[in-house]
Amino acid sequence: KLKEQYKFKDYPYKGSLNICTADALVVNGKEEYLFITRKFNPHKGMLAFAGGHKDSNETFYECAKRELEEETGLSRKDIILTVVGNMFDDPDRDPVMTKVSIPFLFTLVSDKKVVALDDALEVHWLTEEEVHNNKHKIAFDHYKMFLDLKHKRL
């Protein structure tokens, strides 16, 4: 009923719908970073952080933890929050539609083995050098997110 009473009755306006996402990067005790290989398009076969769409009943932080567990099996008890990244909102960051994302860096605090689940085809622990050497194989703007999180962690 509120939509009918206000100017937003026709919302969402064409071209203005933004999708919120969150992404999770994990670092282990060997200073290796957890990436997945994407199972589906967009960017099928490319490296990425675990992440995905935020449900309406969760925060970006809760979304990042949920997506991490869905795609790698790492649960909330396996990680601790280290850094919250900047919001990434470049209109061209996703080839499908505008998607706003907030990345989170977590530190692995357990010896749980990560596995590829859900949208992940494979999981990889990469050194910082390997991340830099493979930046052309990293999906979306996750390399920029990596740099942002690394800078904030210092």
Buried (B, 14 or more C-beta within 10 A) or exposed (E): EEEEEEEEEEEEEEEEEEEBBBBBBBBBEEEBBBBBBBBEEEBEEBBBBBBBEBEEEBEBBBBBBBBBBBBBBBEEEBBEEBBBBBEBEEEEBBEEEBBBBBBBBBBBEEEBEBEBBBBBEEBBBBEEEBBEEBEEBBBBBBBBBBBBBBEBEE
